[in-house]
Amino acid sequence: MFCADWSREDVAQAPTLEEARAFVADYQAAADREFTPAERTLCSAAFAYSVAYTSRCSHASGVDARSVPGTFQHLIATVGTGLLDLCA
């Protein structure tokens, strides 16, 4: 089912920043420890990269979804470098 819903506009493709932070919190709770500073930096950078790359891929196909909530393009357009603060 991966990618099966990417063309649907009624299904959110990207998490909100709050949802991504909740995922990180749940992950740390499951691991029963907080991320180290280096792990927080890596996690934030990986998140920002994946959002930017996915946005680029959809834009390369001629889709401009910056104004469509729930898309990766909208997430990066509205949050920008704040994506790097995921684990701040």
C-alpha positions in Angstrom: 0.0 0.0 0.0 3.0 2.3 0.2 2.4 5.3 -2.2 -1.1 4.0 -3.0 -2.8 7.0 -1.6 -0.3 9.7 -2.8 -2.6 10.8 -5.6 -5.6 11.2 -3.2 -6.2 14.7 -1.9 -8.5 13.6 0.8 -5.8 11.7 2.6 -2.9 13.5 4.4 0.4 12.4 3.0 2.7 14.1 5.5 2.5 14.4 9.2 2.2 17.7 10.9 5.2 18.8 12.9 3.3 18.1 16.0 2.5 14.5 14.8 6.2 14.0 14.0 7.2 15.2 17.4 4.6 12.9 19.0 6.1 10.0 17.0 9.6 10.9 18.3 8.3 11.0 21.9 6.6 7.6 21.5 9.8 6.2 20.1 11.8 7.4 23.0 9.2 6.1 25.5 9.3 2.7 23.8 13.1 2.7 24.0 12.9 3.8 27.6 15.4 6.6 27.1 15.8 10.1 25.7 17.8 10.7 22.6 21.3 11.9 23.0 22.1 15.4 21.6 23.8 13.8 18.6 20.7 11.5 18.1 18.4 14.5 18.3 20.4 16.4 15.7 20.5 13.3 13.4 16.7 12.7 13.8 15.9 16.3 13.0 18.2 16.4 10.0 16.8 13.1 8.7 13.3 14.4 9.0 14.0 17.7 7.3 15.8 15.8 4.5 13.1 13.3 3.9 10.4 16.0 3.8 12.5 18.1 1.4 13.3 15.2 -0.8 9.7 14.0 -1.0 8.6 17.5 -1.8 11.2 17.7 -4.6 10.0 14.5 -6.1 6.4 15.5 -6.3 7.4 19.0 -7.6 9.5 17.4 -10.3 6.4 15.7 -11.7 4.9 19.1 -12.2 2.8 19.2 -9.0 2.7 22.4 -7.0 1.0 21.4 -3.7 2.5 24.1 -1.4 -1.0 25.3 -0.6 -2.5 21.9 0.0 -2.5 20.9 3.7 -1.3 17.4 4.4 1.3 17.3 1.6 5.0 17.3 2.0 5.2 20.5 -0.1 2.9 22.2 2.2 4.8 21.0 5.3 8.1 22.4 4.0 6.5 25.6 2.7 4.9 26.4 6.0 7.5 25.1 8.5 10.7 25.6 6.4 13.9 25.4 8.5 11.7 24.7 11.6 11.8 21.1 10.4 15.3 21.0 11.8 13.8 21.7 15.2 11.9 18.4 15.3 13.8 17.2 18.3 14.7 20.5 19.9 
